[in-house]
Amino acid sequence: MTHTTNCRRRSSFTDDAAHALRMAEERAEIAGRRYGIFSAGLGRYRVARVAGNPAGALEIVTPSWSYDAEYRAQKAGEAA
């Protein structure tokens, strides 16, 4: 029997750790923010945006660019 990934995209819950990691990486790259993978019970994972260093995160994914840095650079350009 083949295992299929049970995922509810809207609520960010999945039962596959590799899929949770892919979701976190995709969302981090799109948004430019850090995303964490959290345990949501036996064999379930939740992907959510994180601030700071949450102790409950199984893994934190950092994007290759930063929304905050881009925003600050844009505002500095407008002020000059």
C-alpha positions in Angstrom: 0.0 0.0 0.0 1.3 3.4 -1.0 1.3 6.2 1.6 -0.3 9.5 0.3 0.4 12.8 1.9 -2.5 14.2 3.8 -2.3 18.0 3.5 -4.6 20.9 4.2 -2.8 23.7 2.4 -5.0 26.5 3.9 -4.3 25.5 7.5 -0.7 24.4 6.9 -1.1 21.0 8.5 0.5 17.9 6.9 1.4 14.3 8.0 4.7 14.2 6.0 7.8 15.9 7.4 9.5 16.3 4.0 6.3 18.0 2.7 6.3 20.3 5.7 9.9 21.3 5.0 9.1 22.0 1.3 6.0 24.1 2.3 8.1 26.1 4.7 10.9 26.6 2.2 8.4 27.8 -0.5 6.6 30.1 1.8 9.9 31.6 3.2 11.2 32.3 -0.3 7.9 33.9 -1.5 7.3 36.0 1.6 10.9 36.8 2.6 10.1 35.8 6.2 11.2 33.0 8.5 8.9 29.9 8.8 9.0 27.2 11.4 7.9 23.6 11.4 6.1 22.6 14.6 4.8 19.3 15.9 1.0 19.1 15.8 0.5 15.8 17.5 1.4 12.2 16.6 2.8 12.2 13.0 1.4 15.7 12.2 3.3 18.9 11.4 2.3 22.5 11.2 4.0 25.3 9.2 3.8 28.8 10.5 5.7 32.1 10.3 8.0 32.7 13.3 9.4 35.7 15.0 12.3 35.4 17.4 13.5 31.9 18.4 10.5 29.7 19.4 11.6 26.8 21.6 8.9 24.5 20.1 10.1 24.7 16.5 11.5 21.5 15.1 13.2 23.5 12.3 13.3 27.1 11.2 13.7 28.0 7.5 15.3 31.3 6.6 14.8 32.8 3.2 17.6 33.8 0.8 16.3 37.4 1.0 14.7 39.5 3.7 11.4 41.4 3.3 12.4 43.6 6.2 15.7 44.6 4.6 14.0 45.3 1.3 11.3 47.4 3.0 13.9 49.5 4.9 16.0 50.0 1.8 12.9 51.2 -0.1 11.9 53.6 2.7 15.4 55.0 2.9 15.4 55.6 -0.9 12.1 57.5 -0.6 13.3 59.6 2.3 16.5 60.7 0.5 
